[in-house]
Amino acid sequence: MATFSLGKFPHVELCDLLKLEGWAESGAQAKACIADGLVAVDGQIETRKRCKIVSGQTVVFAGQSISVIP
């Protein structure tokens, strides 16, 4: 499983995480995937595009998963 470091930030928005990881080519594509129920956070489908992802959470999309670390 890959990891994503928040660095000095307390959270990252879900749509931004998909873009930063290269899982979506644009913000619009990321938001569409989230709205379509294709993204899970900690095992639950997440449809809030700007859901705040914090350290300790796991995001799964299209067979890929990432663990968020501080």
mmCIF file of the N, C-alpha and C atoms, coordinates in Angstrom:
data_MODEL
# 
_entry.id   MODEL 
# 
loop_
_atom_site.group_PDB 
_atom_site.id 
_atom_site.type_symbol 
_atom_site.label_atom_id 
_atom_site.label_alt_id 
_atom_site.label_comp_id 
_atom_site.label_asym_id 
_atom_site.label_entity_id 
_atom_site.label_seq_id 
_atom_site.pdbx_PDB_ins_code 
_atom_site.Cartn_x 
_atom_site.Cartn_y 
_atom_site.Cartn_z 
_atom_site.occupancy 
_atom_site.B_iso_or_equiv 
_atom_site.pdbx_formal_charge 
_atom_site.auth_seq_id 
_atom_site.auth_comp_id 
_atom_site.auth_asym_id 
_atom_site.auth_atom_id 
_atom_site.pdbx_PDB_model_num 
ATOM 1   N N  . MET A 1 1  ? 0.845   -1.186 0.000   1.00 0.00 ? 1  MET A N  1 
ATOM 2   C CA . MET A 1 1  ? 0.000   0.000  0.000   1.00 0.00 ? 1  MET A CA 1 
ATOM 3   C C  . MET A 1 1  ? 0.887   1.244  0.000   1.00 0.00 ? 1  MET A C  1 
ATOM 4   N N  . ALA A 1 2  ? 0.537   2.182  -0.837  1.00 0.00 ? 2  ALA A N  1 
ATOM 5   C CA . ALA A 1 2  ? 1.281   3.441  -0.913  1.00 0.00 ? 2  ALA A CA 1 
ATOM 6   C C  . ALA A 1 2  ? 0.895   4.344  0.257   1.00 0.00 ? 2  ALA A C  1 
ATOM 7   N N  . THR A 1 3  ? 1.715   5.363  0.485   1.00 0.00 ? 3  THR A N  1 
ATOM 8   C CA . THR A 1 3  ? 1.408   6.328  1.539   1.00 0.00 ? 3  THR A CA 1 
ATOM 9   C C  . THR A 1 3  ? 1.407   7.738  0.958   1.00 0.00 ? 3  THR A C  1 
ATOM 10  N N  . PHE A 1 4  ? 0.657   8.606  1.613   1.00 0.00 ? 4  PHE A N  1 
ATOM 11  C CA . PHE A 1 4  ? 0.603   10.019 1.250   1.00 0.00 ? 4  PHE A CA 1 
ATOM 12  C C  . PHE A 1 4  ? 0.873   10.818 2.512   1.00 0.00 ? 4  PHE A C  1 
ATOM 13  N N  . SER A 1 5  ? 1.875   11.677 2.477   1.00 0.00 ? 5  SER A N  1 
ATOM 14  C CA . SER A 1 5  ? 2.227   12.474 3.651   1.00 0.00 ? 5  SER A CA 1 
ATOM 15  C C  . SER A 1 5  ? 1.539   13.835 3.602   1.00 0.00 ? 5  SER A C  1 
ATOM 16  N N  . LEU A 1 6  ? 0.897   14.189 4.706   1.00 0.00 ? 6  LEU A N  1 
ATOM 17  C CA . LEU A 1 6  ? 0.238   15.485 4.806   1.00 0.00 ? 6  LEU A CA 1 
ATOM 18  C C  . LEU A 1 6  ? 1.240   16.619 4.988   1.00 0.00 ? 6  LEU A C  1 
ATOM 19  N N  . GLY A 1 7  ? 2.466   16.290 5.391   1.00 0.00 ? 7  GLY A N  1 
ATOM 20  C CA . GLY A 1 7  ? 3.467   17.319 5.642   1.00 0.00 ? 7  GLY A CA 1 
ATOM 21  C C  . GLY A 1 7  ? 3.021   18.201 6.794   1.00 0.00 ? 7  GLY A C  1 
ATOM 22  N N  . LYS A 1 8  ? 3.018   19.502 6.574   1.00 0.00 ? 8  LYS A N  1 
ATOM 23  C CA . LYS A 1 8  ? 2.649   20.440 7.644   1.00 0.00 ? 8  LYS A CA 1 
ATOM 24  C C  . LYS A 1 8  ? 1.157   20.734 7.692   1.00 0.00 ? 8  LYS A C  1 
ATOM 25  N N  . PHE A 1 9  ? 0.382   20.102 6.797   1.00 0.00 ? 9  PHE A N  1 
ATOM 26  C CA . PHE A 1 9  ? -1.054  20.374 6.737   1.00 0.00 ? 9  PHE A CA 1 
ATOM 27  C C  . PHE A 1 9  ? -1.854  19.388 7.592   1.00 0.00 ? 9  PHE A C  1 
ATOM 28  N N  . PRO A 1 10 ? -2.982  19.841 8.176   1.00 0.00 ? 10 PRO A N  1 
ATOM 29  C CA . PRO A 1 10 ? -3.779  18.951 9.031   1.00 0.00 ? 10 PRO A CA 1 
ATOM 30  C C  . PRO A 1 10 ? -4.647  17.967 8.245   1.00 0.00 ? 10 PRO A C  1 
ATOM 31  N N  . HIS A 1 11 ? -4.942  18.302 6.975   1.00 0.00 ? 11 HIS A N  1 
ATOM 32  C CA . HIS A 1 11 ? -5.802  17.431 6.162   1.00 0.00 ? 11 HIS A CA 1 
ATOM 33  C C  . HIS A 1 11 ? -5.583  17.742 4.682   1.00 0.00 ? 11 HIS A C  1 
ATOM 34  N N  . VAL A 1 12 ? -6.157  16.887 3.837   1.00 0.00 ? 12 VAL A N  1 
ATOM 35  C CA . VAL A 1 12 ? -6.201  17.126 2.395   1.00 0.00 ? 12 VAL A CA 1 
ATOM 36  C C  . VAL A 1 12 ? -7.619  16.795 1.950   1.00 0.00 ? 12 VAL A C  1 
ATOM 37  N N  . GLU A 1 13 ? -8.164  17.589 1.028   1.00 0.00 ? 13 GLU A N  1 
ATOM 38  C CA . GLU A 1 13 ? -9.503  17.307 0.530   1.00 0.00 ? 13 GLU A CA 1 
ATOM 39  C C  . GLU A 1 13 ? -9.436  16.107 -0.403  1.00 0.00 ? 13 GLU A C  1 
ATOM 40  N N  . LEU A 1 14 ? -10.477 15.293 -0.357  1.00 0.00 ? 14 LEU A N  1 
ATOM 41  C CA . LEU A 1 14 ? -10.495 14.043 -1.127  1.00 0.00 ? 14 LEU A CA 1 
ATOM 42  C C  . LEU A 1 14 ? -10.269 14.280 -2.614  1.00 0.00 ? 14 LEU A C  1 
ATOM 43  N N  . CYS A 1 15 ? -10.929 15.286 -3.184  1.00 0.00 ? 15 CYS A N  1 
ATOM 44  C CA . CYS A 1 15 ? -10.754 15.545 -4.618  1.00 0.00 ? 15 CYS A CA 1 
ATOM 45  C C  . CYS A 1 15 ? -9.313  15.933 -4.934  1.00 0.00 ? 15 CYS A C  1 
ATOM 46  N N  . ASP A 1 16 ? -8.672  16.663 -4.027  1.00 0.00 ? 16 ASP A N  1 
ATOM 47  C CA . ASP A 1 16 ? -7.269  17.049 -4.230  1.00 0.00 ? 16 ASP A CA 1 
ATOM 48  C C  . ASP A 1 16 ? -6.345  15.840 -4.127  1.00 0.00 ? 16 ASP A C  1 
ATOM 49  N N  . LEU A 1 17 ? -6.645  14.929 -3.227  1.00 0.00 ? 17 LEU A N  1 
ATOM 50  C CA . LEU A 1 17 ? -5.821  13.730 -3.068  1.00 0.00 ? 17 LEU A CA 1 
ATOM 51  C C  . LEU A 1 17 ? -5.826  12.916 -4.353  1.00 0.00 ? 17 LEU A C  1 
ATOM 52  N N  . LEU A 1 18 ? -6.987  12.754 -4.983  1.00 0.00 ? 18 LEU A N  1 
ATOM 53  C CA . LEU A 1 18 ? -7.063  11.998 -6.226  1.00 0.00 ? 18 LEU A CA 1 
ATOM 54  C C  . LEU A 1 18 ? -6.216  12.658 -7.314  1.00 0.00 ? 18 LEU A C  1 
ATOM 55  N N  . LYS A 1 19 ? -6.234  13.980 -7.366  1.00 0.00 ? 19 LYS A N  1 
ATOM 56  C CA . LYS A 1 19 ? -5.415  14.700 -8.355  1.00 0.00 ? 19 LYS A CA 1 
ATOM 57  C C  . LYS A 1 19 ? -3.927  14.560 -8.030  1.00 0.00 ? 19 LYS A C  1 
ATOM 58  N N  . LEU A 1 20 ? -3.557  14.765 -6.775  1.00 0.00 ? 20 LEU A N  1 
ATOM 59  C CA . LEU A 1 20 ? -2.153  14.715 -6.379  1.00 0.00 ? 20 LEU A CA 1 
ATOM 60  C C  . LEU A 1 20 ? -1.531  13.340 -6.623  1.00 0.00 ? 20 LEU A C  1 
ATOM 61  N N  . GLU A 1 21 ? -2.327  12.297 -6.464  1.00 0.00 ? 21 GLU A N  1 
ATOM 62  C CA . GLU A 1 21 ? -1.825  10.942 -6.670  1.00 0.00 ? 21 GLU A CA 1 
ATOM 63  C C  . GLU A 1 21 ? -1.847  10.528 -8.146  1.00 0.00 ? 21 GLU A C  1 
ATOM 64  N N  . GLY A 1 22 ? -2.414  11.387 -8.997  1.00 0.00 ? 22 GLY A N  1 
ATOM 65  C CA . GLY A 1 22 ? -2.483  11.059 -10.418 1.00 0.00 ? 22 GLY A CA 1 
ATOM 66  C C  . GLY A 1 22 ? -3.601  10.086 -10.749 1.00 0.00 ? 22 GLY A C  1 
ATOM 67  N N  . TRP A 1 23 ? -4.514  9.888  -9.804  1.00 0.00 ? 23 TRP A N  1 
ATOM 68  C CA . TRP A 1 23 ? -5.640  8.982  -10.036 1.00 0.00 ? 23 TRP A CA 1 
ATOM 69  C C  . TRP A 1 23 ? -6.717  9.648  -10.873 1.00 0.00 ? 23 TRP A C  1 
ATOM 70  N N  . ALA A 1 24 ? -6.690  10.976 -10.943 1.00 0.00 ? 24 ALA A N  1 
ATOM 71  C CA . ALA A 1 24 ? -7.624  11.740 -11.771 1.00 0.00 ? 24 ALA A CA 1 
ATOM 72  C C  . ALA A 1 24 ? -6.827  12.814 -12.489 1.00 0.00 ? 24 ALA A C  1 
ATOM 73  N N  . GLU A 1 25 ? -7.175  13.066 -13.745 1.00 0.00 ? 25 GLU A N  1 
ATOM 74  C CA . GLU A 1 25 ? -6.431  14.046 -14.535 1.00 0.00 ? 25 GLU A CA 1 
ATOM 75  C C  . GLU A 1 25 ? -6.789  15.485 -14.189 1.00 0.00 ? 25 GLU A C  1 
ATOM 76  N N  . SER A 1 26 ? -7.998  15.680 -13.658 1.00 0.00 ? 26 SER A N  1 
ATOM 77  C CA . SER A 1 26 ? -8.442  17.041 -13.349 1.00 0.00 ? 26 SER A CA 1 
ATOM 78  C C  . SER A 1 26 ? -9.333  17.022 -12.112 1.00 0.00 ? 26 SER A C  1 
ATOM 79  N N  . GLY A 1 27 ? -9.578  18.213 -11.583 1.00 0.00 ? 27 GLY A N  1 
ATOM 80  C CA . GLY A 1 27 ? -10.478 18.319 -10.448 1.00 0.00 ? 27 GLY A CA 1 
ATOM 81  C C  . GLY A 1 27 ? -11.885 17.872 -10.809 1.00 0.00 ? 27 GLY A C  1 
ATOM 82  N N  . ALA A 1 28 ? -12.304 18.212 -12.012 1.00 0.00 ? 28 ALA A N  1 
ATOM 83  C CA . ALA A 1 28 ? -13.651 17.819 -12.459 1.00 0.00 ? 28 ALA A CA 1 
ATOM 84  C C  . ALA A 1 28 ? -13.778 16.302 -12.538 1.00 0.00 ? 28 ALA A C  1 
ATOM 85  N N  . GLN A 1 29 ? -12.747 15.644 -13.055 1.00 0.00 ? 29 GLN A N  1 
ATOM 86  C CA . GLN A 1 29 ? -12.774 14.184 -13.147 1.00 0.00 ? 29 GLN A CA 1 
ATOM 87  C C  . GLN A 1 29 ? -12.777 13.565 -11.749 1.00 0.00 ? 29 GLN A C  1 
ATOM 88  N N  . ALA A 1 30 ? -11.968 14.112 -10.853 1.00 0.00 ? 30 ALA A N  1 
ATOM 89  C CA . ALA A 1 30 ? -11.913 13.601 -9.485  1.00 0.00 ? 30 ALA A CA 1 
ATOM 90  C C  . ALA A 1 30 ? -13.278 13.732 -8.818  1.00 0.00 ? 30 ALA A C  1 
ATOM 91  N N  . LYS A 1 31 ? -13.905 14.894 -8.961  1.00 0.00 ? 31 LYS A N  1 
ATOM 92  C CA . LYS A 1 31 ? -15.212 15.132 -8.351  1.00 0.00 ? 31 LYS A CA 1 
ATOM 93  C C  . LYS A 1 31 ? -16.269 14.211 -8.935  1.00 0.00 ? 31 LYS A C  1 
ATOM 94  N N  . ALA A 1 32 ? -16.202 13.942 -10.243 1.00 0.00 ? 32 ALA A N  1 
ATOM 95  C CA . ALA A 1 32 ? -17.167 13.045 -10.886 1.00 0.00 ? 32 ALA A CA 1 
ATOM 96  C C  . ALA A 1 32 ? -17.017 11.618 -10.350 1.00 0.00 ? 32 ALA A C  1 
ATOM 97  N N  . CYS A 1 33 ? -15.780 11.163 -10.190 1.00 0.00 ? 33 CYS A N  1 
ATOM 98  C CA . CYS A 1 33 ? -15.536 9.814  -9.664  1.00 0.00 ? 33 CYS A CA 1 
ATOM 99  C C  . CYS A 1 33 ? -16.067 9.686  -8.242  1.00 0.00 ? 33 CYS A C  1 
ATOM 100 N N  . ILE A 1 34 ? -15.860 10.728 -7.446  1.00 0.00 ? 34 ILE A N  1 
ATOM 101 C CA . ILE A 1 34 ? -16.342 10.719 -6.066  1.00 0.00 ? 34 ILE A CA 1 
ATOM 102 C C  . ILE A 1 34 ? -17.867 10.713 -6.047  1.00 0.00 ? 34 ILE A C  1 
ATOM 103 N N  . ALA A 1 35 ? -18.479 11.576 -6.852  1.00 0.00 ? 35 ALA A N  1 
ATOM 104 C CA . ALA A 1 35 ? -19.944 11.668 -6.907  1.00 0.00 ? 35 ALA A CA 1 
ATOM 105 C C  . ALA A 1 35 ? -20.570 10.359 -7.384  1.00 0.00 ? 35 ALA A C  1 
ATOM 106 N N  . ASP A 1 36 ? -19.856 9.627  -8.238  1.00 0.00 ? 36 ASP A N  1 
ATOM 107 C CA . ASP A 1 36 ? -20.363 8.351  -8.757  1.00 0.00 ? 36 ASP A CA 1 
ATOM 108 C C  . ASP A 1 36 ? -20.175 7.199  -7.778  1.00 0.00 ? 36 ASP A C  1 
ATOM 109 N N  . GLY A 1 37 ? -19.604 7.479  -6.598  1.00 0.00 ? 37 GLY A N  1 
ATOM 110 C CA . GLY A 1 37 ? -19.438 6.438  -5.586  1.00 0.00 ? 37 GLY A CA 1 
ATOM 111 C C  . GLY A 1 37 ? -18.299 5.485  -5.858  1.00 0.00 ? 37 GLY A C  1 
ATOM 112 N N  . LEU A 1 38 ? -17.272 5.949  -6.568  1.00 0.00 ? 38 LEU A N  1 
ATOM 113 C CA . LEU A 1 38 ? -16.150 5.081  -6.928  1.00 0.00 ? 38 LEU A CA 1 
ATOM 114 C C  . LEU A 1 38 ? -14.993 5.140  -5.941  1.00 0.00 ? 38 LEU A C  1 
ATOM 115 N N  . VAL A 1 39 ? -15.117 5.989  -4.908  1.00 0.00 ? 39 VAL A N  1 
ATOM 116 C CA . VAL A 1 39 ? -14.028 6.172  -3.952  1.00 0.00 ? 39 VAL A CA 1 
ATOM 117 C C  . VAL A 1 39 ? -14.492 5.747  -2.554  1.00 0.00 ? 39 VAL A C  1 
ATOM 118 N N  . ALA A 1 40 ? -13.639 5.003  -1.860  1.00 0.00 ? 40 ALA A N  1 
ATOM 119 C CA . ALA A 1 40 ? -13.950 4.580  -0.490  1.00 0.00 ? 40 ALA A CA 1 
ATOM 120 C C  . ALA A 1 40 ? -12.908 5.151  0.463   1.00 0.00 ? 40 ALA A C  1 
ATOM 121 N N  . VAL A 1 41 ? -13.375 5.572  1.626   1.00 0.00 ? 41 VAL A N  1 
ATOM 122 C CA . VAL A 1 41 ? -12.501 6.053  2.688   1.00 0.00 ? 41 VAL A CA 1 
ATOM 123 C C  . VAL A 1 41 ? -12.749 5.168  3.899   1.00 0.00 ? 41 VAL A C  1 
ATOM 124 N N  . ASP A 1 42 ? -11.702 4.526  4.364   1.00 0.00 ? 42 ASP A N  1 
ATOM 125 C CA . ASP A 1 42 ? -11.809 3.595  5.496   1.00 0.00 ? 42 ASP A CA 1 
ATOM 126 C C  . ASP A 1 42 ? -12.907 2.556  5.292   1.00 0.00 ? 42 ASP A C  1 
ATOM 127 N N  . GLY A 1 43 ? -13.004 2.042  4.054   1.00 0.00 ? 43 GLY A N  1 
ATOM 128 C CA . GLY A 1 43 ? -13.940 0.964  3.754   1.00 0.00 ? 43 GLY A CA 1 
ATOM 129 C C  . GLY A 1 43 ? -15.368 1.397  3.465   1.00 0.00 ? 43 GLY A C  1 
ATOM 130 N N  . GLN A 1 44 ? -15.650 2.687  3.508   1.00 0.00 ? 44 GLN A N  1 
ATOM 131 C CA . GLN A 1 44 ? -17.004 3.191  3.250   1.00 0.00 ? 44 GLN A CA 1 
ATOM 132 C C  . GLN A 1 44 ? -16.991 4.086  2.013   1.00 0.00 ? 44 GLN A C  1 
ATOM 133 N N  . ILE A 1 45 ? -17.989 3.936  1.151   1.00 0.00 ? 45 ILE A N  1 
ATOM 134 C CA . ILE A 1 45 ? -18.098 4.799  -0.026  1.00 0.00 ? 45 ILE A CA 1 
ATOM 135 C C  . ILE A 1 45 ? -18.243 6.240  0.447   1.00 0.00 ? 45 ILE A C  1 
ATOM 136 N N  . GLU A 1 46 ? -17.459 7.128  -0.148  1.00 0.00 ? 46 GLU A N  1 
ATOM 137 C CA . GLU A 1 46 ? -17.488 8.551  0.222   1.00 0.00 ? 46 GLU A CA 1 
ATOM 138 C C  . GLU A 1 46 ? -17.913 9.369  -0.995  1.00 0.00 ? 46 GLU A C  1 
ATOM 139 N N  . THR A 1 47 ? -18.986 10.147 -0.839  1.00 0.00 ? 47 THR A N  1 
ATOM 140 C CA . THR A 1 47 ? -19.486 10.951 -1.960  1.00 0.00 ? 47 THR A CA 1 
ATOM 141 C C  . THR A 1 47 ? -19.303 12.450 -1.729  1.00 0.00 ? 47 THR A C  1 
ATOM 142 N N  . ARG A 1 48 ? -18.716 12.825 -0.600  1.00 0.00 ? 48 ARG A N  1 
ATOM 143 C CA . ARG A 1 48 ? -18.441 14.251 -0.354  1.00 0.00 ? 48 ARG A CA 1 
ATOM 144 C C  . ARG A 1 48 ? -17.118 14.604 -1.035  1.00 0.00 ? 48 ARG A C  1 
ATOM 145 N N  . LYS A 1 49 ? -17.181 15.460 -2.024  1.00 0.00 ? 49 LYS A N  1 
ATOM 146 C CA . LYS A 1 49 ? -16.006 15.786 -2.834  1.00 0.00 ? 49 LYS A CA 1 
ATOM 147 C C  . LYS A 1 49 ? -14.895 16.448 -2.022  1.00 0.00 ? 49 LYS A C  1 
ATOM 148 N N  . ARG A 1 50 ? -15.274 17.285 -1.070  1.00 0.00 ? 50 ARG A N  1 
ATOM 149 C CA . ARG A 1 50 ? -14.276 18.009 -0.293  1.00 0.00 ? 50 ARG A CA 1 
ATOM 150 C C  . ARG A 1 50 ? -14.108 17.415 1.115   1.00 0.00 ? 50 ARG A C  1 
ATOM 151 N N  . CYS A 1 51 ? -14.431 16.139 1.247   1.00 0.00 ? 51 CYS A N  1 
ATOM 152 C CA . CYS A 1 51 ? -14.249 15.444 2.523   1.00 0.00 ? 51 CYS A CA 1 
ATOM 153 C C  . CYS A 1 51 ? -12.799 15.609 2.974   1.00 0.00 ? 51 CYS A C  1 
ATOM 154 N N  . LYS A 1 52 ? -12.608 15.984 4.227   1.00 0.00 ? 52 LYS A N  1 
ATOM 155 C CA . LYS A 1 52 ? -11.261 16.194 4.758   1.00 0.00 ? 52 LYS A CA 1 
ATOM 156 C C  . LYS A 1 52 ? -10.645 14.860 5.157   1.00 0.00 ? 52 LYS A C  1 
ATOM 157 N N  . ILE A 1 53 ? -9.572  14.509 4.483   1.00 0.00 ? 53 ILE A N  1 
ATOM 158 C CA . ILE A 1 53 ? -8.861  13.266 4.764   1.00 0.00 ? 53 ILE A CA 1 
ATOM 159 C C  . ILE A 1 53 ? -7.707  13.588 5.711   1.00 0.00 ? 53 ILE A C  1 
ATOM 160 N N  . VAL A 1 54 ? -7.669  12.887 6.836   1.00 0.00 ? 54 VAL A N  1 
ATOM 161 C CA . VAL A 1 54 ? -6.661  13.146 7.864   1.00 0.00 ? 54 VAL A CA 1 
ATOM 162 C C  . VAL A 1 54 ? -5.749  11.933 8.039   1.00 0.00 ? 54 VAL A C  1 
ATOM 163 N N  . SER A 1 55 ? -4.685  12.132 8.792   1.00 0.00 ? 55 SER A N  1 
ATOM 164 C CA . SER A 1 55 ? -3.730  11.067 9.051   1.00 0.00 ? 55 SER A CA 1 
ATOM 165 C C  . SER A 1 55 ? -4.425  9.841  9.640   1.00 0.00 ? 55 SER A C  1 
ATOM 166 N N  . GLY A 1 56 ? -4.041  8.671  9.171   1.00 0.00 ? 56 GLY A N  1 
ATOM 167 C CA . GLY A 1 56 ? -4.607  7.425  9.672   1.00 0.00 ? 56 GLY A CA 1 
ATOM 168 C C  . GLY A 1 56 ? -5.714  6.863  8.797   1.00 0.00 ? 56 GLY A C  1 
ATOM 169 N N  . GLN A 1 57 ? -6.194  7.650  7.856   1.00 0.00 ? 57 GLN A N  1 
ATOM 170 C CA . GLN A 1 57 ? -7.260  7.173  6.981   1.00 0.00 ? 57 GLN A CA 1 
ATOM 171 C C  . GLN A 1 57 ? -6.672  6.493  5.748   1.00 0.00 ? 57 GLN A C  1 
ATOM 172 N N  . THR A 1 58 ? -7.469  5.600  5.152   1.00 0.00 ? 58 THR A N  1 
ATOM 173 C CA . THR A 1 58 ? -7.075  4.886  3.944   1.00 0.00 ? 58 THR A CA 1 
ATOM 174 C C  . THR A 1 58 ? -8.099  5.188  2.856   1.00 0.00 ? 58 THR A C  1 
ATOM 175 N N  . VAL A 1 59 ? -7.600  5.532  1.678   1.00 0.00 ? 59 VAL A N  1 
ATOM 176 C CA . VAL A 1 59 ? -8.460  5.853  0.539   1.00 0.00 ? 59 VAL A CA 1 
ATOM 177 C C  . VAL A 1 59 ? -8.237  4.800  -0.545  1.00 0.00 ? 59 VAL A C  1 
ATOM 178 N N  . VAL A 1 60 ? -9.346  4.282  -1.114  1.00 0.00 ? 60 VAL A N  1 
ATOM 179 C CA . VAL A 1 60 ? -9.272  3.265  -2.163  1.00 0.00 ? 60 VAL A CA 1 
ATOM 180 C C  . VAL A 1 60 ? -10.024 3.771  -3.382  1.00 0.00 ? 60 VAL A C  1 
ATOM 181 N N  . PHE A 1 61 ? -9.378  3.639  -4.550  1.00 0.00 ? 61 PHE A N  1 
ATOM 182 C CA . PHE A 1 61 ? -9.991  4.050  -5.816  1.00 0.00 ? 61 PHE A CA 1 
ATOM 183 C C  . PHE A 1 61 ? -9.421  3.196  -6.935  1.00 0.00 ? 61 PHE A C  1 
ATOM 184 N N  . ALA A 1 62 ? -10.285 2.622  -7.746  1.00 0.00 ? 62 ALA A N  1 
ATOM 185 C CA . ALA A 1 62 ? -9.890  1.851  -8.941  1.00 0.00 ? 62 ALA A CA 1 
ATOM 186 C C  . ALA A 1 62 ? -8.817  0.797  -8.627  1.00 0.00 ? 62 ALA A C  1 
ATOM 187 N N  . GLY A 1 63 ? -9.012  0.078  -7.537  1.00 0.00 ? 63 GLY A N  1 
ATOM 188 C CA . GLY A 1 63 ? -8.094  -0.998 -7.188  1.00 0.00 ? 63 GLY A CA 1 
ATOM 189 C C  . GLY A 1 63 ? -6.783  -0.542 -6.556  1.00 0.00 ? 63 GLY A C  1 
ATOM 190 N N  . GLN A 1 64 ? -6.640  0.746  -6.357  1.00 0.00 ? 64 GLN A N  1 
ATOM 191 C CA . GLN A 1 64 ? -5.443  1.295  -5.726  1.00 0.00 ? 64 GLN A CA 1 
ATOM 192 C C  . GLN A 1 64 ? -5.817  1.801  -4.346  1.00 0.00 ? 64 GLN A C  1 
ATOM 193 N N  . SER A 1 65 ? -4.877  1.689  -3.416  1.00 0.00 ? 65 SER A N  1 
ATOM 194 C CA . SER A 1 65 ? -5.166  2.211  -2.068  1.00 0.00 ? 65 SER A CA 1 
ATOM 195 C C  . SER A 1 65 ? -3.975  3.006  -1.580  1.00 0.00 ? 65 SER A C  1 
ATOM 196 N N  . ILE A 1 66 ? -4.283  3.974  -0.720  1.00 0.00 ? 66 ILE A N  1 
ATOM 197 C CA . ILE A 1 66 ? -3.240  4.820  -0.156  1.00 0.00 ? 66 ILE A CA 1 
ATOM 198 C C  . ILE A 1 66 ? -3.552  5.085  1.295   1.00 0.00 ? 66 ILE A C  1 
ATOM 199 N N  . SER A 1 67 ? -2.520  5.033  2.121   1.00 0.00 ? 67 SER A N  1 
ATOM 200 C CA . SER A 1 67 ? -2.664  5.326  3.548   1.00 0.00 ? 67 SER A CA 1 
ATOM 201 C C  . SER A 1 67 ? -2.116  6.726  3.796   1.00 0.00 ? 67 SER A C  1 
ATOM 202 N N  . VAL A 1 68 ? -2.876  7.535  4.496   1.00 0.00 ? 68 VAL A N  1 
ATOM 203 C CA . VAL A 1 68 ? -2.479  8.919  4.766   1.00 0.00 ? 68 VAL A CA 1 
ATOM 204 C C  . VAL A 1 68 ? -1.722  8.972  6.084   1.00 0.00 ? 68 VAL A C  1 
ATOM 205 N N  . ILE A 1 69 ? -0.544  9.591  6.035   1.00 0.00 ? 69 ILE A N  1 
ATOM 206 C CA . ILE A 1 69 ? 0.308   9.691  7.217   1.00 0.00 ? 69 ILE A CA 1 
ATOM 207 C C  . ILE A 1 69 ? 0.577   11.168 7.523   1.00 0.00 ? 69 ILE A C  1 
ATOM 208 N N  . PRO A 1 70 ? 0.996   11.470 8.774   1.00 0.00 ? 70 PRO A N  1 
ATOM 209 C CA . PRO A 1 70 ? 1.254   12.874 9.142   1.00 0.00 ? 70 PRO A CA 1 
ATOM 210 C C  . PRO A 1 70 ? 2.349   13.512 8.299   1.00 0.00 ? 70 PRO A C  1 
# 
